[in-house]
Amino acid sequence: MYEFTIIVPVYNEEENLERVEKELLAYIKIATKTTSILFVNDGSKDNSQKLIEEICDKNEAFHFIAFKENRGLSAAIKAGFDAVESPLVGYIDSDLQTAPEDFNLLLEHSAAYDLVTGVRADRKDKFVKNMSSKIANGIRRAFTNDGMDDTGCPLKVIKTEYAKRIPMFKGLHRFLPAMILLQNGTVLQVPVKHFPRMAGTAKFGLWNRLLGPLMDCFAYLWMKKKYINYEIKSKG
């Protein structure tokens, strides 16, 4: 039984997958929790699925889910949450602009907090991407009051029982800490390393990073008003 599952959403990342395999295999050897990898192929149109299947055939700890068609990052993360059985679930982007070994920094706090998220220190993105992300994060904080500086950081560890209760909608991957807080959970942010994209192309433009998140904030406010939160005291 694995203690920790890392979800890796994939959309047209054939140029990165060999490196993803290599780095995640290296991480599994040093991980502080017994770790498995779950690829979620979000309807890739390139050679990603073939490469994913080859990786999973070679490595016992690697598994995959393949969507019939592209449904977006939030859907891929939600499908991963629904599928995992380990007590802890993590998430990392397949572009590997964050380092898998930094999961150990987050796992140090996983007993005390229900979600631990990375904060990208010294970001290596282009100016427009950095500025749009900063503005989007400021807008999101004003709406959610979640206190998070960088919810777009693709490095997170969540207690699976909380992750499975998150009601997903498009764009909600930016609101994961806020959705844990709605469950009266606890969150913590930890600085992690950040690197330039080595291969492939970014899947988010100015609309996705700035205007889209503004619209998502209104969806979050509606959900917050309607959210049902409960705990089971006993069963008979």
N, C-alpha and C positions, 0 to 999 in steps of 0.2 A: 504494500500500500504506500503510495507516494504521499508525502506531507505537503508538497508544493507543486502546483502546475503553472507553467508559464504559457499564456496565450500569445500567439504570434499571428496577427491578422496579415494577410497577404493579398495584394492586388497588383498584378503585373510587376513582379519583383524577381524575374528570372535571373537578372544580373547580380542580385544580392544573395541568393539562396545558398550558394556554396559557402560563402562567408558566414551566413547565419548558422548553418550546420556546424562549421568549425568552431565558432565562438561559443555556441550553446553547449556543444560537447565539452569544451574546455571548462565552461562554467559548472556543468553538472558535477565534474570531478572535485570542485572546490566549494560547492554549495553547502551552506550550513543546514539545509533541510534536504531530504531525499526528493529529487526533482524530476518531473516529466515535462515534455514540451507538447503543446497542442497547436498545430497550424490550423488557421481558419482561412481557407481560400475563398475570398469574396468574389467569386465569378471571374477570375483572371482570364484574359483572352490570349495571353502569351504561353510560354512553355512552363509556367510555374507549377501547374498541377503534376505534370510528369516528374519534375524535379522533386517535388514534395513527396510523391509516392516512393521514389528511389531512396530518399533520405529516410523515410519511415521504415522501409524494408530492411535497411542496413542497421538501424538503431532501435533497440527495444523500447527505449524511453520516449521515442518520438511517435506522435499520432496526428491524425488530421481529420478535419471536417471540410467538405467542399460544397459551396453553395451552387445551386443550379444557375443563378445569374447574380450580377453585382447588386448588392443591397446596402453598401456603405459601411463605414468603420464601426458605427454604433451597433449595427446589426451583427457584425462579426464578433464584437466583444460580447454582446448579449448571448450569442450562440455558444461561445466559449464558456461563459458563466454557467449556462444551463447544463453543459456537458460535463464539467469537472466534478470529481468526487473527492479530491483532496481537501483538507481543512483550510488551506490557504491557496489563493489564486493570484497570479501576477499577470502583468501585461507589458509587452515591449514591442515597438515597431520593427518591421522587417528591414528598415533602412539602417538599423543599428547606429543611429546617431547618439544613442546612449549605450553604456557598457553593461553587458549582462552581469559582470562581477559586482556591480554596484547594487544588485539585488540583495547581497549580503548586508549592506549598510541598512537597507530597509527592513530586512528580516530581523535585525537586532531589536526592533521596536514592535514587532508584530504581535507579541503577547500582550503588550500594554495598550495598543491602539488597533482600532478596527479597520482603518485604512492608513497606509503610509505611502506618501507620494514623493517622487523626486522633484527637485527644483533644479533646472538646468543652470549651472554656474558657468559664467564666461561663454555664453552661447556663440556658436560658430555659424549661424545663419546669416543670410544677406540682410542689409539694412531694412528693406521694406518688410520682410518677413518678421524681423525682430520688433519693429515699431508696431505693425498691425497686431502682433500677438500681445504686446504690452497694453495697447488700447483695448483690445478685446478682453484681456484679463481684468482691466480696470472696470469696464462695463459690467462684467459678470460679477465681480466682487460687490459692486453697488447694488445689484439685484439680489444676490444670494446671501451676502454677509458671511461668506464661508471662510474668510481670512486667508485664502490660498493665493500665492503669488504666481503660480505657473501650473494651472490644471491641464494645460496642453502637454506637459512633460509625459512622454510615453514610457514611463517606468513607475509601476505601482504595485503594491501588495495589499490585498484585501482579504479579510476573513470571508470564507466562501459563503457562510450562512447569511452574511450581509449582502454579498454580491448577488446572490440568487433572488433577493427580495427587491432588487432595483428594477423599477418599471422603465424599460428602455423606449426612447423615441429617437428619431434622427437628430444628431447633434448632441445627444446626452453624454457622450464620452467626455465632453468638457465639464460636466457637472457631477462627476462621480463623487468628489468629496462632499458636495452639497447634498447628494442623495443619501450618503451615509449619515450625515448630520440629521436629516429628516427622520432617520430611524433611531435617533438619540445615540448614535454611535460616536466614536472618537476618531479624530484625524490628526496626522502629523506630517509635516513636510521636511525633507532632508536634502541637502545639497548633493548633486551628483554631477559626474563629468558629462560633457557634451562634445560632439565631433561633427565635422562637415559630412554631408551625404557623399558617400564614395561612388555609388553607382545608382542607376535608375533615375526616375524623375519624381518630384514631389507631387502628391495627389491633391493638395489644397492650394487654392489661389487666394487673392485678396477677398473675394466674396466669402469663401469658406471661413477665413480667419477673422473677418471683421463684421460684415453686414449679416452674414448667416448667424453668428453667435448672438447678435443683438435680438434677432427674431426668436432664437431659442430661449432667451431669457424670459420672454413673455410666456412661452410654453411652460417653462419651469415654474413661474409664479402661479399659473393655473394649476399645475400638478401639486404644488406645495399646498394650495388651498384645499384640494380634494384628496390629498394623500391619506391613506388609512394605515395606521401604525398600531400593532398590537403584539402582545407576548402571551404565549400559552402557559398558564400556571400549572395545569395538571391534565392528565388524560385518564379515562376509565375504560 
